[in-house]
Amino acid sequence: MPTTNFDFDHWSQLALRDPAAFFAAREEAINAFIAAAPSSHREELRELQRLIDGTRAEAGAPMKAVRQMMGMVADRLELMQGQLQLLREESETLVGHIDRIQQR
């Protein structure tokens, strides 16, 4: 995926000056990002964006939306931590098997 320089001041000023243009440009940037992703990831990214948009809409207030999305991030990190722990345990088991085979 291509990396871009994000100009916070530009986006902030656009949001203040012309909210409709901001949301149109935001949608365009998101769609371009998803389109640049490998095709195998695009639907998952679209679903994630729908989840984010839904969370923002339901929250009613920006800070509430941020708190809810940070909770979603924390949940995903916990899942990743659990998967990483399982991977470590399986790797240690595999190393043990390899060591036993090599000692024969």
Secondary structure, 3 states (H helix, E strand, C coil): CCCCCCCHHHHHHHHHHCHHHHHHHHHHHHHHHHHHCCHHHHHHHHHHHHHHHHHHHHHCCHHHHHHHHHHHHHHHHHHHHHHHHHHHHHHHHHHHHHHHHHHC
